[in-house]
Amino acid sequence: MGLMAERGANRMRARQGYRTMARMQRRRSFMESRVGMREDFASAEPAETAASAPSDASEPGYVGELERLAQLREQGIISEEEFEAKKKQILGI
């Protein structure tokens, strides 16, 4: 086998190895996310905890982020302009 053919074969093996590893990583991530979802629903919570949780569960995720930004603005860490710009970014305005 010539030098160029050998280099081409090595490159092909490396490329195939990368593709295989990437595919395995995507599959692993998918399965870990599925197992994580299953564990979330499998845990049985007491009725009192489940009754107090709906207010937290019903509010969207961006509300907490906006509250944190408002605290940073009140503490003087970020300016009013920075707060408004980030708020528009989060809300998609």
C-alpha positions as CSV (number, residue, x, y, z in Angstrom):
1,M,0.0,0.0,0.0
2,G,1.4,3.4,-0.9
3,L,1.9,6.3,1.5
4,M,-1.0,8.3,0.2
5,A,-3.4,5.3,0.3
6,E,-2.3,4.5,3.9
7,R,-2.8,8.1,5.0
8,G,-6.2,8.1,3.3
9,A,-7.2,4.9,5.1
10,N,-6.0,6.3,8.4
11,R,-8.0,9.4,7.9
12,M,-11.1,7.4,7.0
13,R,-10.7,5.3,10.2
14,A,-10.3,8.4,12.3
15,R,-13.4,10.0,10.7
16,Q,-15.5,6.9,11.3
17,G,-14.3,6.6,14.9
18,Y,-15.3,10.2,15.5
19,R,-18.7,9.7,14.0
20,T,-19.2,6.5,16.1
21,M,-18.2,8.3,19.3
22,A,-20.4,11.3,18.5
23,R,-23.3,9.0,17.9
24,M,-22.7,7.1,21.1
25,Q,-22.5,10.4,23.0
26,R,-25.8,11.6,21.6
27,R,-27.4,8.3,22.5
28,R,-26.0,8.4,26.0
29,S,-27.3,12.0,26.5
30,F,-30.7,11.0,25.2
31,M,-30.9,8.0,27.5
32,E,-29.7,10.0,30.5
33,S,-32.4,12.6,29.9
34,R,-35.0,9.9,29.6
35,V,-33.9,8.2,32.8
36,G,-33.8,11.6,34.6
37,M,-37.4,12.3,33.5
38,R,-38.5,8.9,34.7
39,E,-36.9,9.4,38.1
40,D,-38.6,12.8,38.5
41,F,-42.0,11.3,38.0
42,A,-41.2,8.1,39.9
43,S,-40.5,9.8,43.2
44,A,-43.7,9.9,45.3
45,E,-44.1,13.3,47.1
46,P,-46.3,13.7,50.2
47,A,-49.7,15.4,49.5
48,E,-48.7,18.6,51.5
49,T,-45.6,19.2,49.4
50,A,-47.5,18.5,46.1
51,A,-50.2,21.0,47.2
52,S,-47.8,23.8,47.9
53,A,-45.8,23.3,44.7
54,P,-48.3,24.3,42.0
55,S,-47.4,28.0,42.3
56,D,-43.8,27.2,41.6
57,A,-44.6,24.8,38.8
58,S,-47.0,27.1,37.1
59,E,-44.7,30.0,36.8
60,P,-42.4,30.0,33.7
61,G,-38.6,29.6,34.0
62,Y,-37.9,33.2,32.9
63,V,-39.7,34.7,35.9
64,G,-36.9,33.5,38.3
65,E,-34.3,35.0,35.9
66,L,-36.1,38.3,35.8
67,E,-36.3,38.4,39.6
68,R,-32.6,37.7,39.9
69,L,-31.9,40.5,37.4
70,A,-34.1,42.9,39.4
71,Q,-32.2,42.0,42.6
72,L,-28.9,42.8,40.8
73,R,-30.3,46.1,39.6
74,E,-31.5,47.0,43.1
75,Q,-28.0,46.2,44.5
76,G,-26.4,48.4,41.8
77,I,-24.5,45.6,40.1
78,I,-26.2,46.2,36.8
79,S,-27.6,49.5,35.4
80,E,-31.2,50.2,34.4
81,E,-30.2,50.0,30.7
82,E,-28.5,46.6,31.1
83,F,-31.6,45.3,33.0
84,E,-34.0,46.5,30.3
85,A,-31.8,45.0,27.5
86,K,-31.6,41.6,29.2
87,K,-35.3,41.7,30.0
88,K,-36.1,42.3,26.4
89,Q,-33.7,39.4,25.4
90,I,-35.3,37.0,27.9
91,L,-38.9,37.9,26.9
92,G,-38.1,37.9,23.2
93,I,-39.2,41.4,22.6
